[in-house]
Amino acid sequence: MAEDDNSGLIADLPEDYIVCSFSRLKLLKVEAEKILKWFEKNDDGNQWIVVLGLRKPTIEKLANDQLLTDK
């Protein structure tokens, strides 16, 4: 992976971390829902989704999404 200004966000991830690119917000949401379902069945481990390069309107949409806010 090329070194860039965001390298600090992923500097401490394990060597086998996965990088996915999403062309639509809906696809990112589907992946996040899969992770939530996994944690409903498994109470150990951790999972991070690092999202880079979002425009301000998209960030605001994510911030207001019920999936991503405390219930």
C-alpha positions in Angstrom: 0.0 0.0 0.0 1.3 3.4 -0.9 2.4 5.7 1.9 0.1 8.8 2.2 -1.3 11.3 4.7 -3.7 8.7 6.0 -1.1 6.0 6.8 -1.4 6.8 10.5 -5.0 5.5 10.4 -3.9 2.0 9.3 -0.4 1.9 10.7 -1.1 -0.6 13.5 -3.5 -3.0 11.6 -2.5 -6.6 11.4 -0.6 -7.7 8.3 -3.6 -9.6 6.9 -6.0 -6.6 7.0 -8.4 -6.3 4.0 -8.9 -3.3 1.8 -12.2 -2.8 0.0 -13.3 -0.1 -2.3 -17.0 0.9 -2.4 -18.4 2.9 -5.3 -21.7 3.5 -3.5 -22.7 4.3 0.0 -25.3 1.5 -0.1 -22.5 -1.1 -0.6 -20.6 0.3 2.4 -23.8 0.0 4.4 -24.3 -3.6 3.4 -20.8 -4.4 4.6 -21.3 -2.6 7.9 -24.6 -4.6 8.4 -22.7 -7.9 7.8 -20.2 -6.9 10.5 -23.0 -6.1 12.9 -24.7 -9.4 12.3 -21.3 -11.2 12.9 -21.0 -9.5 16.3 -24.6 -10.5 17.2 -23.3 -14.1 17.0 -19.8 -13.6 18.2 -19.0 -11.6 21.4 -15.2 -11.6 20.9 -12.9 -9.9 18.5 -13.0 -6.5 17.0 -13.6 -4.9 13.6 -12.7 -1.5 12.1 -14.0 0.1 9.0 -11.8 3.0 7.9 -13.5 5.2 5.3 -11.3 7.6 3.4 -12.1 10.2 0.8 -15.7 11.0 1.6 -17.3 14.3 0.6 -18.9 16.4 3.4 -22.6 15.6 2.3 -21.8 11.9 2.5 -20.2 12.2 5.9 -23.3 14.1 7.1 -25.5 11.3 5.7 -23.5 8.7 7.5 -23.6 10.6 10.7 -27.4 10.8 10.6 -27.8 7.1 9.7 -29.5 5.0 12.4 -27.2 2.1 11.7 -24.2 4.2 12.8 -25.7 6.0 15.7 -26.2 4.9 19.3 -29.7 3.4 19.9 
